[in-house]
Amino acid sequence: MSQVSSWVARWAPVVPAGEVLDLACGTGRHARHFAALGHAVLAVDRDAEALALAAGQGIVTQQFDLESDKMGSGPQDQTPVPIRAANQGLGSGPADLTPGLSPPRNQSGSGPADLTPFTPGRYAGIVVTNYLHRPLMAQLAASLRPDGVLIYETFAIGNEAFGKPSNPAFLLAPGELLDIARACGLRVLAFEDGYTATPKPAMVQRLCACGPVFPVRNALLDSFEHDF
């Protein structure tokens, strides 16, 4: 099993109590990490074999193709929606669920494959690593609770010098992740854009951002002083 990303480990403690979405979870390294911290976790991936390895205590798995037609492909699906607007009018539909609880699922511990994992204002935390599909970004932000936290880390332009991914479609432009977060109405707690040598040489962008009512004192910046 792969080790937890140092970026995810660094920011996971600031995620408030409640349900966490591990998007494109792979074999579930981060799903297990958040479950160990006491969160209910929805782990989503399109690979059934990987999901079988991700399953565990406190983790509900859902096989879902995040790039399918179900997610929408028209221009309107790619427009950033500020989280303030996205979380208004939550008095009806699935968003009335108590924070931290998922919609009903079957007894096997797997979520229904025909339902999108995105629900406005649902998640206390969302974690995404080594995955980029730009049309999903607005839905990610809208699915955060107003006090929720997004932790994101993936490859950036320049990574082609070190291997895959090398397709520009899967590489972030300079500052792109930061720009997307701001366009979606998130407050940025931390952002990095550059070279990393571990776990292998790569160009990456890393972001931790939060909703508009996240208590700023909960960012726990002092606990990271040893990293600088």
BELBELGI-V209381 format. One record per residue. N is the residue number from 1. PHI is phi in whole degrees, 0 to 359 (none if undefined). OMEGA is omega in whole degrees, 0 to 359 (* if undefined). D_FIRST is the distance of its C-alpha to the first C-alpha in Angstrom with 1 decimal. Layout:
BEGIN
N;PHI;OMEGA;D_FIRST + N;PHI;OMEGA;D_FIRST
END
This chain:
BEGIN
1;none;180;0.0 + 2;288;177;3.8 + 3;284;176;6.6 + 4;294;175;9.3 + 5;302;179;12.1 + 6;298;179;15.0 + 7;292;178;17.4 + 8;294;179;15.8 + 9;299;181;15.7 + 10;294;188;19.2 + 11;257;179;20.7 + 12;305;182;19.0 + 13;296;181;21.6 + 14;273;179;24.4 + 15;291;181;23.5 + 16;291;179;26.2 + 17;302;179;25.8 + 18;140;185;25.2 + 19;283;178;23.0 + 20;243;174;20.2 + 21;259;172;19.4 + 22;257;188;15.9 + 23;267;187;17.3 + 24;55;194;15.6 + 25;287;184;12.4 + 26;62;181;10.3 + 27;274;168;7.5 + 28;92;181;8.6 + 29;301;181;7.0 + 30;278;174;10.8 + 31;301;179;12.2 + 32;295;180;10.8 + 33;297;180;12.1 + 34;290;176;15.4 + 35;297;178;15.8 + 36;294;177;15.5 + 37;276;176;18.3 + 38;101;180;20.4 + 39;273;162;20.2 + 40;284;187;20.5 + 41;234;168;18.0 + 42;255;181;18.6 + 43;256;187;15.6 + 44;241;175;17.2 + 45;200;178;16.3 + 46;268;183;18.4 + 47;266;183;15.8 + 48;296;181;16.3 + 49;293;177;13.6 + 50;295;180;10.9 + 51;298;178;12.8 + 52;299;177;12.8 + 53;280;181;9.1 + 54;280;184;9.9 + 55;298;179;12.9 + 56;177;181;13.6 + 57;301;178;16.4 + 58;81;184;18.0 + 59;242;170;16.3 + 60;257;180;18.4 + 61;257;178;17.1 + 62;219;175;19.5 + 63;277;184;19.6 + 64;204;177;21.8 + 65;272;185;22.8 + 66;291;182;23.2 + 67;249;180;25.5 + 68;277;179;27.7 + 69;296;180;31.4 + 70;299;183;30.7 + 71;275;181;29.6 + 72;87;181;32.8 + 73;221;180;33.6 + 74;282;181;37.0 + 75;304;183;37.9 + 76;295;182;38.3 + 77;282;184;34.6 + 78;254;181;33.7 + 79;279;178;36.1 + 80;300;178;34.5 + 81;245;180;35.7 + 82;307;185;36.1 + 83;297;178;34.2 + 84;297;180;37.6 + 85;289;184;39.1 + 86;294;184;36.1 + 87;255;173;36.2 + 88;277;175;39.9 + 89;66;182;41.4 + 90;272;184;38.5 + 91;273;179;41.0 + 92;211;176;40.4 + 93;79;186;37.7 + 94;300;183;34.1 + 95;292;177;34.0 + 96;285;180;36.1 + 97;298;177;33.2 + 98;301;179;32.6 + 99;307;180;30.0 + 100;99;180;26.6 + 101;253;179;27.5 + 102;263;170;26.4 + 103;300;180;28.9 + 104;303;180;29.3 + 105;228;181;26.6 + 106;283;189;26.7 + 107;286;181;26.0 + 108;281;183;22.8 + 109;87;179;20.9 + 110;248;178;20.8 + 111;282;180;22.9 + 112;292;185;25.7 + 113;287;184;24.9 + 114;266;180;28.4 + 115;251;176;28.2 + 116;296;177;27.1 + 117;283;184;24.6 + 118;265;176;27.0 + 119;222;182;29.7 + 120;306;174;31.9 + 121;68;188;31.3 + 122;273;196;28.6 + 123;259;171;25.5 + 124;287;179;25.4 + 125;207;174;22.4 + 126;228;179;20.8 + 127;236;178;17.7 + 128;223;175;17.2 + 129;224;175;15.1 + 130;56;179;15.5 + 131;208;178;18.0 + 132;214;170;21.8 + 133;219;191;24.4 + 134;306;181;27.5 + 135;298;180;29.4 + 136;273;192;26.9 + 137;299;180;27.4 + 138;295;179;30.6 + 139;292;175;29.1 + 140;301;182;26.1 + 141;298;181;28.7 + 142;293;181;31.0 + 143;278;175;28.3 + 144;286;165;27.9 + 145;297;179;30.1 + 146;301;176;32.8 + 147;254;185;31.1 + 148;279;184;27.6 + 149;231;175;25.1 + 150;254;176;23.3 + 151;243;188;20.4 + 152;225;177;20.0 + 153;209;176;18.5 + 154;203;190;18.9 + 155;279;184;20.6 + 156;233;176;24.3 + 157;308;185;27.3 + 158;108;180;27.2 + 159;292;180;23.6 + 160;300;178;25.3 + 161;287;185;26.3 + 162;247;181;22.7 + 163;135;181;21.5 + 164;270;358;20.2 + 165;288;178;20.8 + 166;238;177;24.4 + 167;289;181;26.3 + 168;304;179;28.2 + 169;296;182;27.6 + 170;250;181;23.9 + 171;238;180;24.8 + 172;284;173;26.4 + 173;287;180;29.9 + 174;308;178;30.9 + 175;72;187;30.8 + 176;297;182;30.0 + 177;296;176;27.4 + 178;297;180;29.8 + 179;297;180;32.6 + 180;296;181;30.9 + 181;300;180;30.1 + 182;293;179;33.7 + 183;296;180;35.1 + 184;272;177;33.3 + 185;82;178;34.9 + 186;271;175;31.9 + 187;265;185;32.5 + 188;275;176;30.3 + 189;269;180;29.0 + 190;200;179;27.2 + 191;210;175;26.7 + 192;227;183;25.6 + 193;213;181;26.3 + 194;172;186;25.8 + 195;267;171;23.9 + 196;230;179;20.7 + 197;263;183;19.6 + 198;233;0;16.0 + 199;286;173;13.3 + 200;207;180;15.8 + 201;303;182;19.4 + 202;195;169;20.1 + 203;258;186;22.7 + 204;222;164;21.5 + 205;238;181;23.1 + 206;228;183;21.8 + 207;220;163;23.7 + 208;233;182;24.1 + 209;222;185;27.1 + 210;222;176;28.8 + 211;286;189;31.4 + 212;291;181;35.1 + 213;251;174;35.4 + 214;298;181;32.4 + 215;294;186;34.0 + 216;300;180;33.9 + 217;290;179;34.0 + 218;277;181;30.6 + 219;291;172;29.0 + 220;57;184;28.6 + 221;297;182;29.2 + 222;300;183;30.4 + 223;290;182;27.1 + 224;252;186;25.9 + 225;299;181;28.9 + 226;292;182;27.1 + 227;279;188;25.1 + 228;256;*;28.3
END
